[in-house]
Amino acid sequence: MNFFKIIFFIIFVTFSFVAIADNHDLTETSGDQTVSSSEMLDEEEVPLNDPFAGNEGQNRNSNIPEEEQEDEMSLYNFKLAGLISGKNYSYISLVNSGGEVMTITIGQYLGKIKFVDLRLTEAIFQKEDETYLILDFNNQIREANEY
């Protein structure tokens, strides 16, 4: 029993010495100049963004019509997250810029457009003027007269 106590004590003391360290100022030598880490940090420019906001402040496409940008339920404000196709029902999951997931089935409306069909990698919506919007997993939205 004493043998194990001695071994444990030696291991504990060894790791205690390894854990104690001085606070050294990291330096980088480039040519004739020596730059400390604190000076390097002061010179870096950091973008001002909230990492928890998701893609809320970013526009995917700059040529979005203005009325579509203002509409909260516009297809341009969503990303296609998943497709589920079954014998009787088919669903898609859309994620908005705030990270909220919306699941809709064929025949349901997303704002003014109606979800009418899906393919293996894309969802098809019908607008009021009988044209179609096709959304794929690359978040590309195409308008078409037929699908």
PyRosetta script that sets phi, psi and omega in degrees:
from pyrosetta import init, pose_from_sequence

init()
pose = pose_from_sequence("MNFFKIIFFIIFVTFSFVAIADNHDLTETSGDQTVSSSEMLDEEEVPLNDPFAGNEGQNRNSNIPEEEQEDEMSLYNFKLAGLISGKNYSYISLVNSGGEVMTITIGQYLGKIKFVDLRLTEAIFQKEDETYLILDFNNQIREANEY")
pose.set_psi(1, -40.2)
pose.set_omega(1, 179.3)
pose.set_phi(2, -64.5)
pose.set_psi(2, -32.1)
pose.set_omega(2, 179.4)
pose.set_phi(3, -59.7)
pose.set_psi(3, -45.3)
pose.set_omega(3, 179.3)
pose.set_phi(4, -66.4)
pose.set_psi(4, -35.9)
pose.set_omega(4, 177.0)
pose.set_phi(5, -64.4)
pose.set_psi(5, -40.9)
pose.set_omega(5, -179.6)
pose.set_phi(6, -67.1)
pose.set_psi(6, -45.1)
pose.set_omega(6, 178.7)
pose.set_phi(7, -60.8)
pose.set_psi(7, -45.3)
pose.set_omega(7, 179.3)
pose.set_phi(8, -61.7)
pose.set_psi(8, -42.3)
pose.set_omega(8, -180.0)
pose.set_phi(9, -63.4)
pose.set_psi(9, -41.4)
pose.set_omega(9, -179.7)
pose.set_phi(10, -66.1)
pose.set_psi(10, -43.1)
pose.set_omega(10, 178.6)
pose.set_phi(11, -64.3)
pose.set_psi(11, -42.4)
pose.set_omega(11, 180.0)
pose.set_phi(12, -62.4)
pose.set_psi(12, -44.6)
pose.set_omega(12, -180.0)
pose.set_phi(13, -65.8)
pose.set_psi(13, -40.3)
pose.set_omega(13, 180.0)
pose.set_phi(14, -61.7)
pose.set_psi(14, -47.6)
pose.set_omega(14, 179.9)
pose.set_phi(15, -69.9)
pose.set_psi(15, -28.0)
pose.set_omega(15, 177.0)
pose.set_phi(16, -65.0)
pose.set_psi(16, -41.4)
pose.set_omega(16, 179.2)
pose.set_phi(17, -69.4)
pose.set_psi(17, -33.7)
pose.set_omega(17, 179.5)
pose.set_phi(18, -71.0)
pose.set_psi(18, -35.7)
pose.set_omega(18, -177.1)
pose.set_phi(19, -72.2)
pose.set_psi(19, -26.8)
pose.set_omega(19, 179.7)
pose.set_phi(20, -82.5)
pose.set_psi(20, 122.2)
pose.set_omega(20, -178.5)
pose.set_phi(21, -141.8)
pose.set_psi(21, 150.8)
pose.set_omega(21, 175.9)
pose.set_phi(22, -79.3)
pose.set_psi(22, 154.5)
pose.set_omega(22, 176.6)
pose.set_phi(23, -88.9)
pose.set_psi(23, 96.9)
pose.set_omega(23, 179.5)
pose.set_phi(24, -91.0)
pose.set_psi(24, 142.4)
pose.set_omega(24, 175.2)
pose.set_phi(25, -82.8)
pose.set_psi(25, 116.5)
pose.set_omega(25, -178.2)
pose.set_phi(26, -69.0)
pose.set_psi(26, 134.9)
pose.set_omega(26, 178.3)
pose.set_phi(27, -126.4)
pose.set_psi(27, 153.1)
pose.set_omega(27, 177.7)
pose.set_phi(28, -126.3)
pose.set_psi(28, 127.8)
pose.set_omega(28, -179.4)
pose.set_phi(29, -101.5)
pose.set_psi(29, 123.4)
pose.set_omega(29, 176.7)
pose.set_phi(30, -128.6)
pose.set_psi(30, 101.7)
pose.set_omega(30, -179.0)
pose.set_phi(31, 71.0)
pose.set_psi(31, -122.8)
pose.set_omega(31, -178.8)
pose.set_phi(32, -93.3)
pose.set_psi(32, -5.7)
pose.set_omega(32, -174.8)
pose.set_phi(33, -103.1)
pose.set_psi(33, 144.2)
pose.set_omega(33, 173.5)
pose.set_phi(34, -116.0)
pose.set_psi(34, 123.9)
pose.set_omega(34, -175.9)
pose.set_phi(35, -117.2)
pose.set_psi(35, 129.0)
pose.set_omega(35, 179.2)
pose.set_phi(36, -82.5)
pose.set_psi(36, 162.1)
pose.set_omega(36, -177.7)
pose.set_phi(37, -66.9)
pose.set_psi(37, -32.8)
pose.set_omega(37, 179.5)
pose.set_phi(38, -66.8)
pose.set_psi(38, -35.2)
pose.set_omega(38, 176.6)
pose.set_phi(39, -69.8)
pose.set_psi(39, -36.1)
pose.set_omega(39, 178.6)
pose.set_phi(40, -65.0)
pose.set_psi(40, -38.4)
pose.set_omega(40, -179.3)
pose.set_phi(41, -69.0)
pose.set_psi(41, -34.6)
pose.set_omega(41, -179.9)
pose.set_phi(42, -67.4)
pose.set_psi(42, -29.6)
pose.set_omega(42, -175.7)
pose.set_phi(43, -85.4)
pose.set_psi(43, -20.0)
pose.set_omega(43, -178.2)
pose.set_phi(44, -72.4)
pose.set_psi(44, 138.3)
pose.set_omega(44, 174.0)
pose.set_phi(45, -98.4)
pose.set_psi(45, 129.4)
pose.set_omega(45, -178.1)
pose.set_phi(46, -111.2)
pose.set_psi(46, 129.6)
pose.set_omega(46, 179.2)
pose.set_phi(47, -67.0)
pose.set_psi(47, 145.6)
pose.set_omega(47, 179.4)
pose.set_phi(48, -91.1)
pose.set_psi(48, 100.5)
pose.set_omega(48, 176.3)
pose.set_phi(49, -147.6)
pose.set_psi(49, 156.6)
pose.set_omega(49, 179.6)
pose.set_phi(50, -96.2)
pose.set_psi(50, 114.9)
pose.set_omega(50, -177.4)
pose.set_phi(51, -67.9)
pose.set_psi(51, -15.4)
pose.set_omega(51, -178.8)
pose.set_phi(52, -95.9)
pose.set_psi(52, 0.4)
pose.set_omega(52, -177.3)
pose.set_phi(53, -86.1)
pose.set_psi(53, -7.9)
pose.set_omega(53, -178.6)
pose.set_phi(54, 69.7)
pose.set_psi(54, -136.2)
pose.set_omega(54, -179.7)
pose.set_phi(55, -104.1)
pose.set_psi(55, 27.7)
pose.set_omega(55, -173.2)
pose.set_phi(56, -62.4)
pose.set_psi(56, -37.8)
pose.set_omega(56, -177.1)
pose.set_phi(57, -90.2)
pose.set_psi(57, 1.2)
pose.set_omega(57, -175.2)
pose.set_phi(58, -108.0)
pose.set_psi(58, 135.6)
pose.set_omega(58, 173.4)
pose.set_phi(59, -95.7)
pose.set_psi(59, 131.7)
pose.set_omega(59, 178.8)
pose.set_phi(60, -72.8)
pose.set_psi(60, -39.4)
pose.set_omega(60, -172.0)
pose.set_phi(61, -135.1)
pose.set_psi(61, 125.9)
pose.set_omega(61, -176.3)
pose.set_phi(62, -80.7)
pose.set_psi(62, -13.5)
pose.set_omega(62, -178.8)
pose.set_phi(63, -99.6)
pose.set_psi(63, 33.2)
pose.set_omega(63, 176.7)
pose.set_phi(64, -78.9)
pose.set_psi(64, 133.9)
pose.set_omega(64, 176.9)
pose.set_phi(65, -58.9)
pose.set_psi(65, 147.3)
pose.set_omega(65, -174.2)
pose.set_phi(66, -62.8)
pose.set_psi(66, -38.4)
pose.set_omega(66, 179.4)
pose.set_phi(67, -66.8)
pose.set_psi(67, -28.0)
pose.set_omega(67, 177.3)
pose.set_phi(68, -73.3)
pose.set_psi(68, -34.4)
pose.set_omega(68, 179.3)
pose.set_phi(69, -67.9)
pose.set_psi(69, -34.5)
pose.set_omega(69, -178.5)
pose.set_phi(70, -78.4)
pose.set_psi(70, -26.1)
pose.set_omega(70, -177.8)
pose.set_phi(71, -77.4)
pose.set_psi(71, 120.1)
pose.set_omega(71, -178.6)
pose.set_phi(72, -66.6)
pose.set_psi(72, -31.0)
pose.set_omega(72, -178.1)
pose.set_phi(73, -96.4)
pose.set_psi(73, 19.6)
pose.set_omega(73, 178.2)
pose.set_phi(74, -71.8)
pose.set_psi(74, 145.4)
pose.set_omega(74, 179.2)
pose.set_phi(75, -62.8)
pose.set_psi(75, -26.6)
pose.set_omega(75, -179.5)
pose.set_phi(76, -69.0)
pose.set_psi(76, -15.2)
pose.set_omega(76, 179.0)
pose.set_phi(77, -93.5)
pose.set_psi(77, 4.0)
pose.set_omega(77, -177.2)
pose.set_phi(78, -121.8)
pose.set_psi(78, 157.1)
pose.set_omega(78, 172.9)
pose.set_phi(79, -121.8)
pose.set_psi(79, 143.1)
pose.set_omega(79, 179.1)
pose.set_phi(80, -77.3)
pose.set_psi(80, 120.6)
pose.set_omega(80, -176.8)
pose.set_phi(81, -104.5)
pose.set_psi(81, -31.8)
pose.set_omega(81, -177.9)
pose.set_phi(82, -167.0)
pose.set_psi(82, 156.2)
pose.set_omega(82, 177.3)
pose.set_phi(83, -127.3)
pose.set_psi(83, 136.2)
pose.set_omega(83, 174.1)
pose.set_phi(84, -131.7)
pose.set_psi(84, 118.9)
pose.set_omega(84, -178.4)
pose.set_phi(85, -119.4)
pose.set_psi(85, 127.0)
pose.set_omega(85, 178.9)
pose.set_phi(86, -126.0)
pose.set_psi(86, -176.9)
pose.set_omega(86, -178.6)
pose.set_phi(87, -67.3)
pose.set_psi(87, -42.9)
pose.set_omega(87, -175.9)
pose.set_phi(88, -102.5)
pose.set_psi(88, -32.2)
pose.set_omega(88, -174.9)
pose.set_phi(89, -133.2)
pose.set_psi(89, 151.4)
pose.set_omega(89, 174.6)
pose.set_phi(90, -134.8)
pose.set_psi(90, 138.0)
pose.set_omega(90, -176.8)
pose.set_phi(91, -129.0)
pose.set_psi(91, 155.3)
pose.set_omega(91, 167.6)
pose.set_phi(92, -131.2)
pose.set_psi(92, 152.0)
pose.set_omega(92, 174.4)
pose.set_phi(93, -113.3)
pose.set_psi(93, 128.3)
pose.set_omega(93, 178.1)
pose.set_phi(94, -116.9)
pose.set_psi(94, 143.8)
pose.set_omega(94, 179.3)
pose.set_phi(95, -119.7)
pose.set_psi(95, 129.8)
pose.set_omega(95, 177.8)
pose.set_phi(96, -87.5)
pose.set_psi(96, 179.3)
pose.set_omega(96, -175.1)
pose.set_phi(97, -67.7)
pose.set_psi(97, -20.0)
pose.set_omega(97, 177.3)
pose.set_phi(98, -85.7)
pose.set_psi(98, -3.8)
pose.set_omega(98, 178.3)
pose.set_phi(99, 93.0)
pose.set_psi(99, 3.9)
pose.set_omega(99, 180.0)
pose.set_phi(100, -81.7)
pose.set_psi(100, 135.9)
pose.set_omega(100, -177.4)
pose.set_phi(101, -97.5)
pose.set_psi(101, 135.0)
pose.set_omega(101, 176.4)
pose.set_phi(102, -123.7)
pose.set_psi(102, 127.4)
pose.set_omega(102, 178.9)
pose.set_phi(103, -110.7)
pose.set_psi(103, 126.1)
pose.set_omega(103, 178.8)
pose.set_phi(104, -129.2)
pose.set_psi(104, 155.9)
pose.set_omega(104, 179.9)
pose.set_phi(105, -112.0)
pose.set_psi(105, 167.0)
pose.set_omega(105, -179.5)
pose.set_phi(106, -59.5)
pose.set_psi(106, 132.0)
pose.set_omega(106, -179.9)
pose.set_phi(107, 101.6)
pose.set_psi(107, -16.0)
pose.set_omega(107, 179.2)
pose.set_phi(108, -83.8)
pose.set_psi(108, 157.0)
pose.set_omega(108, -179.2)
pose.set_phi(109, -100.7)
pose.set_psi(109, 143.4)
pose.set_omega(109, 170.4)
pose.set_phi(110, -116.9)
pose.set_psi(110, 93.4)
pose.set_omega(110, -172.9)
pose.set_phi(111, 69.1)
pose.set_psi(111, -119.7)
pose.set_omega(111, -178.0)
pose.set_phi(112, -96.3)
pose.set_psi(112, -4.5)
pose.set_omega(112, -178.2)
pose.set_phi(113, -107.2)
pose.set_psi(113, 151.8)
pose.set_omega(113, -176.1)
pose.set_phi(114, -111.6)
pose.set_psi(114, 131.8)
pose.set_omega(114, 175.8)
pose.set_phi(115, -76.6)
pose.set_psi(115, 115.9)
pose.set_omega(115, -173.4)
pose.set_phi(116, -112.7)
pose.set_psi(116, -27.9)
pose.set_omega(116, -176.1)
pose.set_phi(117, -161.8)
pose.set_psi(117, 166.6)
pose.set_omega(117, 174.2)
pose.set_phi(118, -144.5)
pose.set_psi(118, 154.1)
pose.set_omega(118, 174.3)
pose.set_phi(119, -118.9)
pose.set_psi(119, -172.7)
pose.set_omega(119, -177.0)
pose.set_phi(120, -61.3)
pose.set_psi(120, -35.6)
pose.set_omega(120, -176.3)
pose.set_phi(121, -127.8)
pose.set_psi(121, 13.0)
pose.set_omega(121, -178.1)
pose.set_phi(122, -152.5)
pose.set_psi(122, 156.1)
pose.set_omega(122, 177.5)
pose.set_phi(123, -114.4)
pose.set_psi(123, 142.8)
pose.set_omega(123, -174.7)
pose.set_phi(124, -118.2)
pose.set_psi(124, 127.7)
pose.set_omega(124, -179.5)
pose.set_phi(125, -119.0)
pose.set_psi(125, 146.4)
pose.set_omega(125, 178.4)
pose.set_phi(126, -108.1)
pose.set_psi(126, 128.1)
pose.set_omega(126, 177.7)
pose.set_phi(127, -84.6)
pose.set_psi(127, 172.7)
pose.set_omega(127, -178.8)
pose.set_phi(128, -65.3)
pose.set_psi(128, -27.2)
pose.set_omega(128, -178.6)
pose.set_phi(129, -91.0)
pose.set_psi(129, 20.8)
pose.set_omega(129, 176.3)
pose.set_phi(130, 67.1)
pose.set_psi(130, 16.6)
pose.set_omega(130, 170.8)
pose.set_phi(131, -97.6)
pose.set_psi(131, 169.1)
pose.set_omega(131, -173.2)
pose.set_phi(132, -121.2)
pose.set_psi(132, 146.4)
pose.set_omega(132, 171.2)
pose.set_phi(133, -113.1)
pose.set_psi(133, 129.6)
pose.set_omega(133, -178.4)
pose.set_phi(134, -116.2)
pose.set_psi(134, 119.9)
pose.set_omega(134, -178.3)
pose.set_phi(135, -109.9)
pose.set_psi(135, 126.3)
pose.set_omega(135, 178.3)
pose.set_phi(136, -112.5)
pose.set_psi(136, 179.1)
pose.set_omega(136, -176.4)
pose.set_phi(137, -70.3)
pose.set_psi(137, -15.2)
pose.set_omega(137, 174.7)
pose.set_phi(138, -85.9)
pose.set_psi(138, 8.0)
pose.set_omega(138, -179.9)
pose.set_phi(139, 60.7)
pose.set_psi(139, 32.1)
pose.set_omega(139, 174.0)
pose.set_phi(140, -94.3)
pose.set_psi(140, 130.2)
pose.set_omega(140, 179.4)
pose.set_phi(141, -112.3)
pose.set_psi(141, 121.9)
pose.set_omega(141, 178.6)
pose.set_phi(142, -113.7)
pose.set_psi(142, 143.0)
pose.set_omega(142, 172.7)
pose.set_phi(143, -99.9)
pose.set_psi(143, 140.1)
pose.set_omega(143, -179.5)
pose.set_phi(144, -145.7)
pose.set_psi(144, 154.6)
pose.set_omega(144, 177.0)
pose.set_phi(145, -82.4)
pose.set_psi(145, -28.4)
pose.set_omega(145, 176.5)
pose.set_phi(146, -145.6)
pose.set_psi(146, 161.4)
pose.set_omega(146, -179.8)
pose.set_phi(147, -123.5)
pose.dump_pdb("model.pdb")
